[in-house]
Amino acid sequence: MTNRVQRGRSRTMRTRLREASRDDRGAAEVIQVMFLAIPAVAFVLLLTFAGRNAQADNRVEHSAESAAQAAALQRSPDAAVRAATVTATAALTNCVTPATVTVDTSRWAPGGVVAVEVRCRIAAADLAPLLPGSFTVTGRSAAVIDSRRATP
């Protein structure tokens, strides 16, 4: 009798395995997960790209502000251009090409304004992996020259 019971159990086990291999329950769940996972990963990559792009914009904007402040502290327009260029290029080390610094000293006088524009070309791979090419990020700032400054 024990032998028959064991055979019966093994047959039912075989039958169950056969039925389970033919059963397609759960296949739809895998497809649903794939349809949800791909857009979710793409969304995370988009957020990463947007965050790194904003960080690059902030870095270039900050370097323009620092350069304008450094230029406004100088005694002559030539010294202001040199100070702004050195300050901006020192702050931006992740540019593909050297940063382009444009300094406007046309209103150079006590109480006047010095304006600085900084352009930096950043590799797209720095912003998001596997992206080809590069992006140009621009930052602009102006600083007021002290009105009580003595002119040379």
N, CA, C and O of each residue as an XYZ file, in Angstrom:
608
protein
N       0.803     -1.196      0.000
C       0.000      0.000      0.000
C       0.846      1.260      0.000
O       0.525      2.232     -0.683
N       1.860      1.243      0.720
C       2.707      2.435      0.794
C       3.289      2.743     -0.569
O       3.456      3.901     -0.953
N       3.590      1.689     -1.282
C       4.149      1.880     -2.606
C       3.149      2.573     -3.535
O       3.520      3.465     -4.298
N       1.894      2.162     -3.468
C       0.857      2.764     -4.298
C       0.652      4.234     -3.934
O       0.465      5.070     -4.818
N       0.685      4.544     -2.674
C       0.493      5.928     -2.232
C       1.631      6.796     -2.751
O       1.403      7.917     -3.206
N       2.864      6.278     -2.685
C       3.996      7.040     -3.172
C       3.901      7.240     -4.675
O       4.209      8.320     -5.178
N       3.479      6.216     -5.393
C       3.303      6.359     -6.840
C       2.219      7.369     -7.148
O       2.349      8.169     -8.074
N       1.175      7.331     -6.392
C       0.083      8.288     -6.601
C       0.537      9.719     -6.353
O       0.165     10.643     -7.076
N       1.334      9.876     -5.333
C       1.854     11.212     -5.027
C       2.797     11.685     -6.124
O       2.755     12.849     -6.522
N       3.636     10.802     -6.606
C       4.580     11.210     -7.642
C       3.843     11.534     -8.940
O       4.247     12.430     -9.681
N       2.767     10.808     -9.210
C       1.988     11.139    -10.401
C       1.336     12.501    -10.260
O       1.335     13.294    -11.201
N       0.793     12.769     -9.115
C       0.178     14.070     -8.929
C       1.231     15.174     -8.998
O       0.951     16.265     -9.494
N       2.415     14.904     -8.514
C       3.480     15.897     -8.576
C       3.867     16.153    -10.033
O       4.049     17.297    -10.448
N       3.988     15.078    -10.795
C       4.295     15.228    -12.224
C       3.184     15.989    -12.939
O       3.434     16.865    -13.766
N       1.973     15.635    -12.602
C       0.837     16.313    -13.224
C       0.852     17.788    -12.873
O       0.616     18.642    -13.728
N       1.125     18.078    -11.636
C       1.180     19.483    -11.204
C       2.293     20.248    -11.933
O       2.093     21.383    -12.366
N       3.446     19.626    -12.061
C       4.550     20.272    -12.759
C       4.207     20.527    -14.223
O       4.511     21.589    -14.765
N       3.582     19.558    -14.846
C       3.164     19.704    -16.234
C       2.158     20.853    -16.371
O       2.257     21.677    -17.281
N       1.212     20.891    -15.470
C       0.205     21.950    -15.515
C       0.832     23.318    -15.258
O       0.460     24.309    -15.888
N       1.771     23.364    -14.345
C       2.429     24.629    -14.027
C       3.253     25.127    -15.207
O       3.335     26.334    -15.434
N       3.857     24.226    -15.954
C       4.656     24.658    -17.103
C       3.772     25.158    -18.238
O       4.213     25.968    -19.053
N       2.545     24.691    -18.299
C       1.601     25.147    -19.321
C       0.848     26.396    -18.875
O       0.261     27.094    -19.702
N       0.861     26.678    -17.600
C       0.101     27.796    -17.049
C       0.815     29.111    -17.390
O       2.026     29.222    -17.195
N       0.081     30.098    -17.892
C       0.701     31.381    -18.244
C       0.333     32.488    -17.259
O       0.509     33.670    -17.552
N      -0.172     32.105    -16.107
C      -0.457     33.117    -15.096
C       0.842     33.770    -14.659
O       1.836     33.082    -14.424
N       0.842     35.110    -14.549
C       2.027     35.845    -14.140
C       2.790     36.443    -15.311
O       3.604     37.345    -15.110
N       2.552     35.966    -16.530
C       3.258     36.510    -17.690
C       2.853     37.959    -17.935
O       3.686     38.778    -18.323
N       1.611     38.275    -17.716
C       1.141     39.651    -17.913
C       1.787     40.595    -16.909
O       2.033     41.760    -17.221
N       2.061     40.103    -15.712
C       2.687     40.941    -14.695
C       4.107     41.328    -15.103
O       4.541     42.451    -14.847
N       4.820     40.424    -15.724
C       6.177     40.713    -16.187
C       6.133     41.797    -17.256
O       6.952     42.716    -17.244
N       5.202     41.697    -18.163
C       5.060     42.700    -19.220
C       4.677     44.048    -18.627
O       5.192     45.081    -19.055
N       3.786     44.050    -17.653
C       3.405     45.302    -17.000
C       4.589     45.939    -16.300
O       4.764     47.156    -16.361
N       5.394     45.143    -15.643
C       6.572     45.670    -14.965
C       7.537     46.264    -15.980
O       8.131     47.310    -15.719
N       7.706     45.625    -17.124
C       8.589     46.160    -18.161
C       8.063     47.496    -18.678
O       8.838     48.429    -18.887
N       6.763     47.592    -18.882
C       6.181     48.841    -19.364
C       6.285     49.955    -18.329
O       6.319     51.129    -18.696
N       6.335     49.619    -17.075
C       6.488     50.627    -16.024
C       7.957     50.927    -15.720
O       8.301     52.065    -15.399
N       8.810     49.933    -15.816
C      10.218     50.111    -15.454
C      10.959     50.995    -16.454
O      11.758     51.841    -16.052
N      10.710     50.814    -17.724
C      11.421     51.597    -18.742
C      11.128     53.082    -18.605
O      12.076     53.867    -18.579
N       9.869     53.522    -18.516
C       9.633     54.960    -18.310
C      10.151     55.460    -16.967
O      10.572     56.612    -16.860
N      10.128     54.622    -15.954
C      10.638     55.045    -14.646
C      12.136     55.305    -14.714
O      12.610     56.301    -14.167
N      12.882     54.442    -15.366
C      14.327     54.644    -15.530
C      14.591     55.874    -16.384
O      15.490     56.655    -16.073
N      13.833     56.062    -17.445
C      13.997     57.246    -18.299
C      13.713     58.521    -17.512
O      14.399     59.527    -17.695
N      12.722     58.487    -16.650
C      12.389     59.653    -15.828
C      13.516     59.979    -14.851
O      13.847     61.147    -14.650
N      14.099     58.958    -14.251
C      15.218     59.172    -13.328
C      16.414     59.769    -14.077
O      17.078     60.669    -13.563
N      16.692     59.275    -15.282
C      17.778     59.833    -16.082
C      17.498     61.279    -16.470
O      18.411     62.104    -16.492
N      16.246     61.592    -16.774
C      15.873     62.968    -17.097
C      16.069     63.883    -15.898
O      16.562     65.001    -16.047
N      15.690     63.424    -14.717
C      15.901     64.217    -13.505
C      17.389     64.421    -13.226
O      17.801     65.501    -12.801
N      18.183     63.401    -13.462
C      19.628     63.519    -13.272
C      20.211     64.549    -14.224
O      21.024     65.382    -13.824
N      19.799     64.495    -15.478
C      20.272     65.457    -16.476
C      19.861     66.876    -16.096
O      20.671     67.800    -16.175
N      18.615     67.051    -15.687
C      18.127     68.388    -15.316
C      18.878     68.920    -14.096
O      19.227     70.100    -14.053
N      19.128     68.074    -13.119
C      19.858     68.505    -11.927
C      21.289     68.893    -12.232
O      21.781     69.902    -11.727
N      21.956     68.109    -13.048
C      23.342     68.435    -13.402
C      23.416     69.666    -14.287
O      24.366     70.443    -14.193
N      22.422     69.848    -15.143
C      22.377     71.047    -15.980
C      22.192     72.291    -15.114
O      22.846     73.309    -15.342
N      21.316     72.215    -14.135
C      21.105     73.339    -13.220
C      22.368     73.617    -12.413
O      22.705     74.774    -12.161
N      23.056     72.573    -12.014
C      24.299     72.747    -11.267
C      25.356     73.438    -12.129
O      26.077     74.307    -11.639
N      25.457     73.064    -13.400
C      26.408     73.709    -14.307
C      26.049     75.178    -14.509
O      26.934     76.034    -14.532
N      24.753     75.480    -14.655
C      24.308     76.874    -14.788
C      24.681     77.679    -13.550
O      25.180     78.799    -13.659
N      24.442     77.117    -12.390
C      24.772     77.811    -11.140
C      26.266     78.058    -11.004
O      26.685     79.118    -10.538
N      27.057     77.096    -11.404
C      28.513     77.228    -11.296
C      29.019     78.355    -12.191
O      29.864     79.148    -11.775
N      28.506     78.429    -13.419
C      28.938     79.476    -14.351
C      28.414     80.838    -13.892
O      29.129     81.836    -13.978
N      27.188     80.885    -13.413
C      26.626     82.142    -12.899
C      27.425     82.637    -11.688
O      27.699     83.832    -11.573
N      27.788     81.749    -10.813
C      28.576     82.119     -9.635
C      29.958     82.637    -10.040
O      30.457     83.599     -9.455
N      30.568     82.008    -11.028
C      31.884     82.477    -11.471
C      31.779     83.855    -12.112
O      32.696     84.664    -11.973
N      30.685     84.139    -12.807
C      30.482     85.477    -13.388
C      30.314     86.520    -12.279
O      30.854     87.622    -12.373
N      29.572     86.174    -11.240
C      29.403     87.103    -10.113
C      30.734     87.375     -9.414
O      31.048     88.518     -9.082
N      31.505     86.324     -9.197
C      32.815     86.488     -8.556
C      33.744     87.328     -9.424
O      34.483     88.169     -8.913
N      33.708     87.106    -10.723
C      34.556     87.863    -11.639
C      34.161     89.335    -11.665
O      35.028     90.207    -11.715
N      32.864     89.617    -11.632
C      32.405     91.012    -11.629
C      32.829     91.712    -10.336
O      33.248     92.869    -10.369
N      32.726     91.033     -9.220
C      33.154     91.621     -7.949
C      34.663     91.873     -7.945
O      35.124     92.916     -7.480
N      35.422     90.916     -8.465
C      36.878     91.085     -8.526
C      37.255     92.245     -9.451
O      38.196     92.985     -9.166
N      36.535     92.401    -10.540
C      36.815     93.492    -11.473
C      36.471     94.845    -10.859
O      37.191     95.822    -11.067
N      35.382     94.905    -10.110
C      34.950     96.175     -9.512
C      35.916     96.651     -8.432
O      35.931     97.839     -8.110
N      36.710     95.768     -7.874
C      37.659     96.152     -6.827
C      38.975     96.703     -7.384
O      39.793     97.229     -6.630
N      39.180     96.587     -8.675
C      40.445     97.018     -9.276
C      40.465     98.532     -9.493
O      39.425     99.188     -9.449
N      41.667     99.081     -9.729
C      41.852    100.530     -9.892
C      41.800    101.000    -11.333
O      41.624    102.192    -11.586
N      41.950    100.084    -12.283
C      41.933    100.493    -13.692
C      41.146     99.473    -14.514
O      40.969     98.332    -14.085
N      40.675     99.880    -15.694
C      39.931     98.940    -16.550
C      40.781     97.740    -16.985
O      40.274     96.620    -17.051
N      42.060     97.962    -17.279
C      42.919     96.850    -17.691
C      43.092     95.837    -16.553
O      43.031     94.627    -16.771
N      43.301     96.338    -15.368
C      43.427     95.454    -14.207
C      42.108     94.742    -13.939
O      42.100     93.591    -13.503
N      40.998     95.419    -14.197
C      39.677     94.794    -14.002
C      39.480     93.632    -14.965
O      38.959     92.586    -14.577
N      39.888     93.804    -16.206
C      39.756     92.729    -17.195
C      40.614     91.537    -16.782
O      40.159     90.394    -16.834
N      41.851     91.802    -16.373
C      42.738     90.711    -15.943
C      42.168     89.993    -14.715
O      42.152     88.763    -14.672
N      41.706     90.741    -13.731
C      41.171     90.134    -12.504
C      39.926     89.299    -12.791
O      39.772     88.203    -12.253
N      39.045     89.813    -13.632
C      37.824     89.073    -13.969
C      38.153     87.785    -14.717
O      37.554     86.741    -14.457
N      39.100     87.860    -15.638
C      39.472     86.674    -16.418
C      40.109     85.613    -15.526
O      39.770     84.434    -15.628
N      41.014     86.014    -14.668
C      41.683     85.060    -13.773
C      40.670     84.437    -12.817
O      40.693     83.226    -12.593
N      39.791     85.248    -12.256
C      38.810     84.742    -11.287
C      37.849     83.744    -11.936
O      37.580     82.681    -11.376
N      37.338     84.087    -13.107
C      36.361     83.212    -13.774
C      36.995     81.915    -14.242
O      36.412     80.847    -14.059
N      38.173     81.983    -14.841
C      38.805     80.744    -15.326
C      39.259     79.852    -14.183
O      39.272     78.629    -14.322
N      39.628     80.441    -13.064
C      40.021     79.621    -11.906
C      38.823     78.895    -11.313
O      38.961     77.790    -10.788
N      37.656     79.506    -11.394
C      36.454     78.895    -10.811
C      35.877     77.787    -11.692
O      35.202     76.883    -11.200
N      36.146     77.864    -12.992
C      35.560     76.891    -13.922
C      36.635     75.934    -14.425
O      37.416     76.272    -15.315
N      36.664     74.760    -13.856
C      37.668     73.773    -14.261
C      37.081     72.663    -15.115
O      37.829     71.844    -15.649
N      35.761     72.613    -15.259
C      35.134     71.520    -16.002
C      34.727     71.908    -17.416
O      33.931     71.206    -18.038
N      35.255     73.009    -17.934
C      34.942     73.422    -19.299
C      35.741     72.590    -20.292
O      36.898     72.251    -20.042
N      35.109     72.259    -21.431
C      35.786     71.506    -22.482
C      36.879     72.378    -23.103
O      38.012     71.932    -23.283
N      36.533     73.606    -23.424
C      37.491     74.594    -23.915
C      37.633     75.644    -22.824
O      36.758     75.741    -21.964
N      38.704     76.434    -22.826
C      38.820     77.463    -21.786
C      37.605     78.400    -21.793
O      37.053     78.716    -22.847
N      37.210     78.828    -20.613
C      36.048     79.711    -20.495
C      36.312     81.025    -21.220
O      37.426     81.547    -21.192
N      35.288     81.550    -21.862
C      35.376     82.845    -22.535
C      34.834     83.895    -21.585
O      33.684     83.811    -21.156
N      35.653     84.882    -21.252
C      35.252     85.929    -20.314
C      35.241     87.259    -21.065
O      36.256     87.674    -21.625
N      34.086     87.920    -21.072
C      33.937     89.230    -21.702
C      33.654     90.234    -20.601
O      32.699     90.080    -19.839
N      34.487     91.265    -20.520
C      34.337     92.282    -19.482
C      34.010     93.608    -20.156
O      34.734     94.055    -21.045
N      32.915     94.234    -19.729
C      32.501     95.534    -20.257
C      32.885     96.607    -19.243
O      32.295     96.708    -18.167
N      33.889     97.409    -19.609
C      34.344     98.492    -18.732
C      34.006     99.850    -19.343
O      34.657    100.847    -19.030
N      32.999     99.900    -20.206
C      32.652    101.159    -20.877
C      32.130    102.203    -19.889
O      32.220    103.399    -20.166
N      31.594    101.787    -18.762
C      31.097    102.744    -17.748
C      32.024    102.744    -16.528
O      31.566    102.797    -15.387
N      33.317    102.683    -16.787
C      34.297    102.632    -15.705
C      34.493    104.013    -15.109
O      35.057    104.903    -15.745
N      34.037    104.179    -13.922
C      34.196    105.421    -13.159
C      33.685    105.140    -11.759
O      32.936    104.183    -11.564
N      34.072    105.954    -10.771
C      33.497    105.755     -9.435
C      31.974    105.857     -9.509
O      31.443    106.840    -10.027
N      31.283    104.868     -9.006
C      29.816    104.806     -9.082
C      29.324    104.155    -10.366
O      28.120    103.968    -10.537
N      30.229    103.806    -11.267
C      29.864    103.157    -12.529
C      29.646    101.662    -12.338
O      29.599    101.154    -11.218
N      29.517    100.987    -13.452
C      29.222     99.553    -13.418
C      30.208     98.811    -14.318
O      30.534     99.267    -15.414
N      30.666     97.683    -13.847
C      31.456     96.768    -14.673
C      30.631     95.495    -14.852
O      30.136     94.919    -13.883
N      30.493     95.068    -16.104
C      29.684     93.880    -16.415
C      30.584     92.771    -16.934
O      31.549     93.018    -17.657
N      30.254     91.555    -16.554
C      31.048     90.389    -16.960
C      30.114     89.325    -17.515
O      29.049     89.054    -16.960
N      30.542     88.726    -18.631
C      29.817     87.588    -19.204
C      30.801     86.438    -19.328
O      31.899     86.602    -19.858
N      30.404     85.281    -18.838
C      31.261     84.093    -18.869
C      30.545     83.009    -19.666
O      29.377     82.711    -19.417
N      31.259     82.424    -20.627
C      30.724     81.309    -21.406
C      31.626     80.103    -21.203
O      32.852     80.190    -21.279
N      30.980     78.980    -20.944
C      31.724     77.741    -20.695
C      31.065     76.627    -21.499
O      29.849     76.443    -21.438
N      31.864     75.895    -22.244
C      31.364     74.757    -23.015
C      31.584     73.504    -22.171
O      32.719     73.166    -21.833
N      30.497     72.822    -21.835
C      30.543     71.659    -20.950
C      30.184     70.405    -21.745
O      29.225     70.407    -22.517
N      30.949     69.348    -21.554
C      30.672     68.079    -22.240
C      29.346     67.515    -21.759
O      29.051     67.523    -20.563
N      28.555     67.031    -22.695
C      27.248     66.468    -22.344
C      27.400     65.221    -21.485
O      26.521     64.924    -20.676
N      28.484     64.495    -21.641
C      28.705     63.293    -20.834
C      28.879     63.652    -19.356
O      28.636     62.812    -18.488
N      29.301     64.900    -19.054
C      29.377     65.338    -17.663
C      27.985     65.509    -17.074
O      27.788     65.348    -15.869
N      27.016     65.838    -17.932
C      25.650     66.070    -17.458
C      24.855     64.777    -17.368
O      24.157     64.539    -16.382
N      24.957     63.963    -18.371
C      24.246     62.679    -18.378
C      25.115     61.668    -19.119
O      25.598     61.957    -20.213
N      25.317     60.511    -18.552
C      26.166     59.517    -19.202
C      25.649     59.150    -20.589
O      24.441     59.104    -20.823
N      26.556     58.895    -21.482
C      26.296     58.431    -22.843
C      25.723     59.493    -23.773
O      25.336     59.161    -24.893
N      25.652     60.753    -23.359
C      25.187     61.808    -24.257
C      26.377     62.347    -25.038
O      27.399     62.690    -24.443
N      26.262     62.428    -26.366
C      27.366     62.970    -27.158
C      27.309     64.498    -27.201
O      26.282     65.098    -26.882
N      28.408     65.113    -27.593
C      28.421     66.555    -27.806
C      28.695     67.355    -26.553
O      29.175     66.840    -25.543
N      28.373     68.640    -26.653
C      28.610     69.545    -25.526
C      27.575     70.664    -25.547
O      26.887     70.879    -26.545
N      27.480     71.371    -24.425
C      26.536     72.473    -24.257
C      27.306     73.718    -23.857
O      28.318     73.635    -23.161
N      26.820     74.879    -24.302
C      27.407     76.135    -23.869
C      26.520     76.735    -22.789
O      25.316     76.910    -22.978
N      27.132     77.046    -21.663
C      26.418     77.638    -20.534
C      26.953     79.058    -20.370
O      28.164     79.279    -20.388
N      26.044     80.018    -20.211
C      26.433     81.424    -20.100
C      25.967     82.000    -18.776
O      24.847     81.749    -18.331
N      26.843     82.778    -18.153
C      26.506     83.483    -16.921
C      26.843     84.954    -17.071
O      27.893     85.303    -17.613
N      25.963     85.813    -16.598
C      26.180     87.262    -16.679
C      26.011     87.875    -15.299
O      25.176     87.445    -14.504
N      26.834     88.899    -15.034
C      26.711     89.607    -13.771
C      27.313     90.994    -13.927
O      28.130     91.242    -14.813
N      26.893     91.883    -13.051
C      27.429     93.249    -13.026
C      27.679     93.633    -11.579
O      27.009     93.158    -10.662
N      28.664     94.509    -11.398
C      28.989     94.984    -10.053
C      29.216     96.494    -10.122
O      29.750     97.016    -11.100
N      28.806     97.164     -9.080
C      28.952     98.612     -9.000
C      30.331     98.939     -8.440
O      30.787     98.340     -7.466
N      30.977     99.899     -9.077
C      32.285    100.365     -8.607
C      32.029    101.355     -7.484
O      31.129    102.189     -7.582
N      32.809    101.268     -6.427
C      32.626    102.112     -5.253
C      32.643    103.584     -5.664
O      33.574    104.035     -6.331
N      31.619    104.325     -5.267
C      31.499    105.744     -5.658
C      32.474    106.634     -4.899
O      32.742    107.751     -5.341
N      33.007    106.183     -3.788
C      33.955    107.006     -3.002
C      35.412    106.617     -3.310
O      36.333    107.034     -2.607
N      35.601    105.837     -4.337
C      36.949    105.401     -4.693
C      37.720    106.545     -5.339
O      37.176    107.313     -6.134
N      38.967    106.640     -4.989
C      39.844    107.608     -5.635
C      40.321    107.029     -6.933
O      40.690    105.856     -6.990
N      40.323    107.818     -7.970
C      40.796    107.345     -9.271
C      42.306    107.569     -9.357
O      42.809    108.533     -8.780
N      43.030    106.722    -10.047
C      44.477    106.884    -10.128
C      44.876    108.065    -11.002
O      46.065    108.334    -11.170
